[in-house]
C-alpha cells in the first residue's frame, strides 16, 4: 500500500466555460498539467479522473487517467474521489480540482504537515469558507462516500458533516490560490487580464 496518492478532478461539465476547462491555457500549459505538476512531487502516484471524451486528449505519462466508476458516472467531485479510491491502494489521498490554476505547493505542504491519523480529512478554510475540493482524505472515508452516493447525496459539504475533519485556516494573502476558474468571465478576469 502506498501512503499517499494524488487525485486531480478534471471531469466537470464546464457548462459555464467556453470550452473544456481542463484544457484552458495558463502560462503556456493546460490547467490539467498545472494540477499534475502541483501533485507529482508530493505524492507517490497521481490519478486524473476525467470524462470519457477527455481520455484520449490528456497526455501526461506521470498520471493514470481514470473515468468515473459506472455506478456513479457524472455524479460530480464526490464520484471522482470515490472512483480513484476504489482502484488505487493508499492510506491518504491529496485532492485538487483542475480549475484552481493558482494553487501553490506551499498551501498543500501546510495541509500535509497537519495530517493526523485521528482525523478523516484535512481541509482548508479561507475566511471561514470551507474548501473541500482541495484537501486530504483518509481511505476510511471511502465507505462514507459510497453510502452517500448510493443515497444520491453528492454534496462535498454534506460529506464533511459525516467525517472527523481537521480544518486548517488560511488568511487573505492565500485566498487567491483558491480562486476557481468556473466561467469564461473568470478566465478573462483572472488570466487574460494578467497575461495580456
Helices and strands as residue ranges (DSSP letters): E 2-9, G 21-23, E 25-26, E 29-30, H 31-40, E 45-50, G 52-54, E 63-67, G 70-72, H 77-85, E 90-97, H 105-113, E 121-126, E 129-138, G 139-141, H 142-150, H 156-161, E 165-170, G 172-178, H 184-187, I 188-192, H 193-195
